[in-house]
Amino acid sequence: MDDMVILVDENDNELGVKEKLEAHMSGLLHRAVSVFIFNRNNELLLQKRAATKYHSGGLWTNTCCSHPKPNEKTKDAANRRLKEEMNLTSNLIFSHSFYYNVNLDNGLFEHELDHVFIGYTDEKPIINLDEASDWKYMNIEELNKDILVNPNAYSAWLKICLKDVLLKVNSHL
């Protein structure tokens, strides 16, 4: 069941499960989670996705992201993946959900209803090299400028939801 995703409709009603790669090949809408960790300087912890990932390999993205397993709550999935990918824990707070549908350059689709969680820590991650090849805390102003100059260095979902995440952080959730 580790490679299964939860298929949903636009209202997040569960419709069944599908193998993860098949869902991305077919463009089926499924549930996802994204985690954004900030430090006391309000810098965002980014990870560089491992080059071996089945999509978006080598791109900088938010702290971690994944898909809940069948019968797993979104917050539990977010906490699990934060620990598995970055070896971190944080008091994660639900921020918002967003829908997106993007064609990736390798014939796959990101068609997700993504549940976003925000947390804070000054800890340094110990990355899982199967998931990430590098990490850095980055100043938000510098990040926004770099996304404009180097958009192809960042994941599609980070570019889509970053503005809403920053609005939530600045309003203190």
KAURNOR-V139918 format. One record per backbone hydrogen bond with DSSP energy under -1.0 kcal/mol. NH is the residue of the N-H (numbers start at 1). CO is the residue of the C=O. Records with the same first field share a line. If there is no record, write none. Layout:
NH: CO, CO
This chain:
4: 1
5: 18
7: 16
8: 29
9: 13
12: 9
15: 7
18: 5
20: 3
23: 19
24: 20
25: 21
26: 22
27: 23
28: 23
30: 111
31: 6
32: 113
33: 66
34: 115
35: 64
36: 117
38: 119
39: 43
42: 39
44: 138
45: 37
46: 136
47: 61
48: 134
49: 59
50: 131
53: 50
58: 49
59: 56
60: 153
61: 47
64: 35
66: 33
72: 69
77: 73
78: 74
79: 75
80: 76
81: 77
82: 78
83: 79
84: 80
85: 81
86: 82
87: 83
88: 82
92: 90
93: 118
95: 116
98: 114
100: 112
102: 110
104: 108
107: 104
109: 24
110: 102
112: 100
113: 30
114: 98
115: 32
116: 96
117: 34
118: 93
119: 36
121: 38
126: 86
128: 85
131: 128
132: 128
133: 48
136: 46
138: 44
143: 139
144: 140
145: 141
146: 142
147: 143
148: 144
149: 145
150: 146
153: 150
154: 151
155: 60
159: 155
160: 156
161: 157
162: 158
165: 161
166: 162
167: 163
168: 164
169: 165
170: 166
171: 167
172: 169
173: 168
